[in-house]
């Protein structure tokens, strides 16, 4: 089978498998070795059509590039816990904070305990469920068009709501970041939503694990200098990032 034909079949299988498929599944379906599939996926990732994950790949060619929430939660869980632990130190009693629909923000939400009079505004339905009824935390859900796969609200009404409120801090993630071009996302919807979060918050924090480092996608969300702090799980990367972040934290 020609390489070009095999790549087309990989993309078609990703569409049929709800945009996520394992290397083993592709190997069985296409009758080639796992090593060959990994090489194909690496080349497809360079064209921004897929994003490789541990053991598989996610389709990125549609307008919505989010993997299912359960998949994103389990990916790099230890790294996200480290990021959440660091980020929590920037949250104080009485604050109003934005949290986006990322799995890293969800990990941060799992660590929000023993705060008093904390207000959380989010477009993520699962964060709302997690924090609902938790003493000391008030919740505001942005509303909008629900994406069942990511359990999140998106759309113009979501952006308009965010533009009508103020927050002390925004905690957002991105699908990629680089020192040269800042954070980036693969969909226009994510771009406008995250720009709204950043525009309406006093402090801005980018939460990204280092698997996203040096990956650039179509929409440049913000330069690193727009953030008060860029937080990863790596001490060395964090120290290097401090030289790029120019806003006082």
N, C-alpha and C positions, 0 to 999 in steps of 0.2 A: 504494500500500500504506500502510495506517495506521501511524503511528509505533509504537503499542503492538504491533501484529502484527510489525513489523520487528524490534523488540527481542526478542520471543519467538523469532523465527527466528535471530537472532544467537546467543542463548544455546543454542539447539539445535545450531547449527553448531559452536559451541565444544565441546559435549559430544561431537559426532561426530568432531571433529578433535583428540581427545586433550587437550582443554582449552586449546589454543593455536591461533590462526588469525590470518592477516595481514589487513591492511586491503584489500589487493588481492583476496584470496580472497573476502572478504565482499562487496566491491563487485561482483565478477563474479557471485556466486551470487544476490545480491539486486537486481541491475540498478539500482543507484544509484551516485552519485559517491563517490569516496574521501572527499571533504570531508563528505558526509552521514554516512558510516560513522563518521568520527572524532567527529562531534557525538553520534551515538548512543552510541558507546563512552564518551565523556566523561560522559554522563548515567547510563549503567550503572555507571560507576566510582563515582559519587556515592552510589549505592545499595549499594555494597560487593559487587556481583555479579560484577564483572570488575576486573582490574587492567590498565591500559594499559601497553604496552611500546613500544619503538621499532619501528614498522611493524606492530603488531598488538595483541593482547590475550590475557590469560589468564583462564580461568574461576575464580571464587572461591567458587562457591556450594556446593561439596561440602565434606565434613569435612576433606579434605586439600586445601590450597590451594597446594601447592608446584608450581612449574613444573618440567619436566624439568631434571635437573642440567646437561646440556650447554647448555641455553638460559640458565640462570642464570649459568653461568660466563662466557658471552660478553657478558652484559649489563653495561654500565658497567665494563668490564675495567680501564681506566686508573684509574678512581676506586678500585676495589678494591685495585689494586696500591699506590696511595698509602696507603690505610688499612692494608694489611698491613705496609708498611714502617715506619709509625709504631708499630703494635701490637707488632712484633717487638722493639722497644726495651724492652718491659715483660716480656720473657721472659729468664730467666737460667739458666745451667747448674745442673743438679740439681733444677730445679723439676718439679712434677707439674701439668699443665694440662688443663683441659677444653676441648674444641672441639666446637661443635655441627655440625649438618648443612648450614649455610649455605654458599653459594658464596664468601662473603667469608672464612669460616674456611678453606675449601679453598685460597683464594689465600694466606692466611697460612701454611698447611702447606707450600705450594710454596716459601716463603721460609725454612723452618727448616733452615738449614745451619750446620755447624760448632758445634753445641751438644754439650755433654758431659753424659751422664747425664740427659737430658731424658725425662720420662715423659708420654706423650700418651694421654688417655682420650677417646674419641669414639664417637658413634653413627653416624658416617658411614663407610660401607664404602669409598668412594673415597679418603678420607683415609688409611685403613688400607693400601690398596693403594699409595698414593703413598709413604708413609713406611716401608713394610715393607722390612726389610733395610738401612735407612739407618743407618750407623754413628753411635752416640751417642744414638739415640732408641729408647726402649722403648715398645711399643704395647699398649693395652688397648682391646678393642672391647666395647661395652656389651652387644651381643646384643639380642634382642627380635624383634619382627615386622618383616620387611624390606619396605620400600616400594621396589619396583623402579624406579619413575619417578625417585625422588630418591636412590636408592642409600643409604638410611638406615634405621636401626632405630628403631622407636617402640613404644609400648605400656606397660602397667603393669610388665612385667618389666624394661623398660629404665629406667623411673623408679626402681624398687626397687633396681636395681644401682647407679645413681648415688647414691642415698641411703645406700648402704653404704660409700662411699669418700670420701676427702678430697682436695682439690686446693689448690695454692697460688693458682691463678688460673683463671678461666673466661673464655673468649672466645666470645661469642655474638652473633648478629645478630637482626633483627626485620623484619617486613614493613612496619612503620611506626613513627614516633616523633614526638612533639610535645613542646614545652617544658612545656606545661601538664599533660599526662597520661602522659608517659613513653613507654616502648616498648610495642608491642602486636602481637599476632599474630591470625591469622584462624581458627585451629583450636584446639580444646581440647587436642589431643594436644601441639601445640607449646608451649602454655601450661604444662602440667604438666612437660614435659621441661625447659624452660628455667628454670622455678622451681626444679627439683631441682639444676640446674647452679649456680644462684646461691646456693642454700641451703648447698651443700657446698663452697664455695670461699672462700678468704680474701680474694682480690682479684677484682674483677668488671669486665669490660671489654665495652662494647657497641660493635660494629663496624657502622656503617650509613652508606651513601652518602646524599647529600643529595636524591636522587630520592625517598627515603622520608620526607623531612621533612614535617611537618604532615599526614601520613596516619595516621588512627586506625582500628583494627580492633576487633573485638568483645571480644577478651580482653586486658586490661591486664596485661602481664607484670610490669613494675616501673616505679616512678618513676625519673626520671633521678638522683635523689639516692641511689639504691641502688647506683649504679656508681661505681667509683673513677675511671673515665674513660670518656667517650663519644667515639668517634673517627670523624670523617668525613674526606672528602678536602679539605674547605674550611677554610682557615686562619681565615677570619672566623667561620664557624659554630663551629669548635672553640673559639675564644676566648669566644664567647657561651655555649657549653655549659659552660664552666668555672664560670660563675656559678650553674649549676643543680646541679652535682655537688658534694655536700657531704661525701662520705666522702674522707678523706685518701688520696692515691695513693702 
